[in-house]
Amino acid sequence: MRIALTGANSSVGMNLLNHANQHGDLQFIAGVRSEKARESLPQSEQIEGRCIDYRDGATLAKQLEGADCVVHLAGILIESSTTKYQEANVDATRVVVEAAKILGVRHLVFISVVGANASSTNSYFRSKGQAEELVANSGLSATIIRTPILLGPGTAGANALIGSAKNSKPKALGGGLYKMRPLDIDDLNTAIINACKRQAPACALYELVGPTAIRYCDLINMTARALGASTDIEVGSISITVSKFIAKISSTLRGGGFTPTVIEVITQDEVVAHNAVEELGVSLTPLTTTIEKILEQQ
Ligand SMILES: NC(=O)c1ccc[n+]([C@@H]2O[C@H](COP(=O)([O-])OP(=O)(O)OC[C@H]3O[C@@H](n4cnc5c(N)ncnc54)[C@H](OP(=O)(O)O)[C@@H]3O)[C@@H](O)[C@H]2O)c1
């Protein structure tokens, strides 16, 4: 089976491709937006890097020719002056759906986020919810996986966590009292591969989160202990209200970056109604193991 990845140079894509040899029966078409990104992809006989764009479905279908399944990973949390949620999260998904239909793929996998909702007042969650609707209404055999913060090599979440844990006086928004369900990136990739192999007949929507619900301040301490700290460190508090105010001004001036929307996303409690470990065939990695892995791989 040939699986095409969009956003193959994302942290999820790179991690999947770095473990391609664990799936000897699979070939990957790794879709990226630039030659530079193509050159950065892991070298393997199983991986064919291709430059793709999202201008229309027919063009993308040509660029992904030969794919049996498409895994749509491209998407953003942080907007920039040139890339907004509408383009990166909604319009790109529309084009991927069109391409998947033209290609007649057997299955489409879309990575969404816990909290996605097309009616949300938060523009990030809304864009991911709108993208989900495009996939769900496509008529394609598809799997949507809503994920929480991902921990793995190169993920933004892991980088921020390690930075805080190495700091003797870390600070977090609201003291880091919000609860997370961090998911090991390898577990997400197992779910993605299983979804491609199982090929649900219609569109299946799942939430997949890590095994432990933990406050961010406690996660920082858990990571600090794994780094050798003998006692708990006190996590200072950064006011969420003040941060949103500053973020509003700076993001307006810069045309993107850290916005009140992003602050709302990262400080929300990650709660799910049902953790789809069985449906996605995943055996969750214990959080302590995930932390050891990200520290080893940094
Ligand atoms: N990381 C997490 O904790 C987390 C949590 C929940 C959901 N997710 C979702 O999981 C997926 C992968 O996340 P990630 O953190 O691995 O991603 P990432 O490392 O931030 O990479 C983002 C990818 O999106 C591409 N991209 C950016 N703007 C684009 C645009 N306008 N059109 C098309 N592609 C664009 C980037 O390509 P270029 O390099 O060419 O810009 C890159 O390949 C995303 O859909 C994300 O929303 C991630």
The ligand as an SDF file (V2000), in Angstrom:
LIG
                    3D

 48 52  0  0  0  0  0  0  0  0999 V2000
    1.6970   19.1900   17.5240 N   0  0  0  0  0  0  0  0  0  0  0  0
    0.6090   19.0550   18.2700 C   0  0  0  0  0  0  0  0  0  0  0  0
    0.6940   19.0540   19.5350 O   0  0  0  0  0  0  0  0  0  0  0  0
   -0.7450   18.8910   17.6230 C   0  0  0  0  0  0  0  0  0  0  0  0
   -1.8720   18.8180   18.4310 C   0  0  0  0  0  0  0  0  0  0  0  0
   -3.1210   18.6320   17.8370 C   0  0  0  0  0  0  0  0  0  0  0  0
   -3.2480   18.5400   16.4590 C   0  0  0  0  0  0  0  0  0  0  0  0
   -2.1280   18.6300   15.6880 N   0  0  0  0  0  0  0  0  0  0  0  0
   -2.2970   18.5560   14.2200 C   0  0  0  0  0  0  0  0  0  0  0  0
   -1.4320   17.5560   13.6940 O   0  0  0  0  0  0  0  0  0  0  0  0
   -0.9690   17.9520   12.3870 C   0  0  0  0  0  0  0  0  0  0  0  0
    0.5640   17.9120   12.3790 C   0  0  0  0  0  0  0  0  0  0  0  0
    1.0100   18.7720   13.4210 O   0  0  0  0  0  0  0  0  0  0  0  0
    2.5500   19.1030   13.6390 P   0  0  0  0  0  0  0  0  0  0  0  0
    2.6730   19.7920   14.9390 O   0  0  0  0  0  0  0  0  0  0  0  0
    3.3490   17.8750   13.3750 O   0  0  0  0  0  0  0  0  0  0  0  0
    2.7890   20.1680   12.4670 O   0  0  0  0  0  0  0  0  0  0  0  0
    4.0470   21.1130   12.2790 P   0  0  0  0  0  0  0  0  0  0  0  0
    5.2910   20.4310   12.6840 O   0  0  0  0  0  0  0  0  0  0  0  0
    3.7320   22.4370   12.9010 O   0  0  0  0  0  0  0  0  0  0  0  0
    4.0670   21.3050   10.6850 O   0  0  0  0  0  0  0  0  0  0  0  0
    3.0460   22.0050   10.0270 C   0  0  0  0  0  0  0  0  0  0  0  0
    2.9240   21.5050    8.5980 C   0  0  0  0  0  0  0  0  0  0  0  0
    1.8660   22.2300    7.9430 O   0  0  0  0  0  0  0  0  0  0  0  0
    2.3810   22.7810    6.7180 C   0  0  0  0  0  0  0  0  0  0  0  0
    1.7200   24.0420    6.4120 N   0  0  0  0  0  0  0  0  0  0  0  0
    1.8140   25.2110    7.0810 C   0  0  0  0  0  0  0  0  0  0  0  0
    1.0600   26.1450    6.4700 N   0  0  0  0  0  0  0  0  0  0  0  0
    0.4950   25.5510    5.3970 C   0  0  0  0  0  0  0  0  0  0  0  0
   -0.3770   26.0010    4.3600 C   0  0  0  0  0  0  0  0  0  0  0  0
   -0.8080   27.2670    4.3010 N   0  0  0  0  0  0  0  0  0  0  0  0
   -0.7670   25.1290    3.4250 N   0  0  0  0  0  0  0  0  0  0  0  0
   -0.3370   23.8470    3.4740 C   0  0  0  0  0  0  0  0  0  0  0  0
    0.5070   23.3580    4.4040 N   0  0  0  0  0  0  0  0  0  0  0  0
    0.9050   24.2090    5.3470 C   0  0  0  0  0  0  0  0  0  0  0  0
    3.8660   22.9810    6.9670 C   0  0  0  0  0  0  0  0  0  0  0  0
    4.5370   23.0330    5.7480 O   0  0  0  0  0  0  0  0  0  0  0  0
    5.7460   24.0920    5.4940 P   0  0  0  0  0  0  0  0  0  0  0  0
    6.9380   23.5420    6.2420 O   0  0  0  0  0  0  0  0  0  0  0  0
    5.9060   24.0930    4.0360 O   0  0  0  0  0  0  0  0  0  0  0  0
    5.2770   25.4060    6.0680 O   0  0  0  0  0  0  0  0  0  0  0  0
    4.1940   21.7210    7.7760 C   0  0  0  0  0  0  0  0  0  0  0  0
    4.3780   20.6260    6.9320 O   0  0  0  0  0  0  0  0  0  0  0  0
   -1.5300   19.3550   12.1400 C   0  0  0  0  0  0  0  0  0  0  0  0
   -2.6780   19.2720   11.3500 O   0  0  0  0  0  0  0  0  0  0  0  0
   -1.8930   19.8490   13.5310 C   0  0  0  0  0  0  0  0  0  0  0  0
   -2.9750   20.7600   13.5270 O   0  0  0  0  0  0  0  0  0  0  0  0
   -0.8780   18.8070   16.2240 C   0  0  0  0  0  0  0  0  0  0  0  0
  1  2  1  0
  2  3  2  0
  2  4  1  0
  4  5  1  0
  4 48  2  0
  5  6  2  0
  6  7  1  0
  7  8  2  0
  8  9  1  0
  8 48  1  0
  9 10  1  0
  9 46  1  0
 10 11  1  0
 11 12  1  0
 11 44  1  0
 12 13  1  0
 13 14  1  0
 14 15  2  0
 14 16  1  0
 14 17  1  0
 17 18  1  0
 18 19  2  0
 18 20  1  0
 18 21  1  0
 21 22  1  0
 22 23  1  0
 23 24  1  0
 23 42  1  0
 24 25  1  0
 25 26  1  0
 25 36  1  0
 26 27  1  0
 26 35  1  0
 27 28  2  0
 28 29  1  0
 29 30  1  0
 29 35  2  0
 30 31  1  0
 30 32  2  0
 32 33  1  0
 33 34  2  0
 34 35  1  0
 36 37  1  0
 36 42  1  0
 37 38  1  0
 38 39  2  0
 38 40  1  0
 38 41  1  0
 42 43  1  0
 44 45  1  0
 44 46  1  0
 46 47  1  0
M  CHG  2   8   1  16  -1
M  END
$$$$
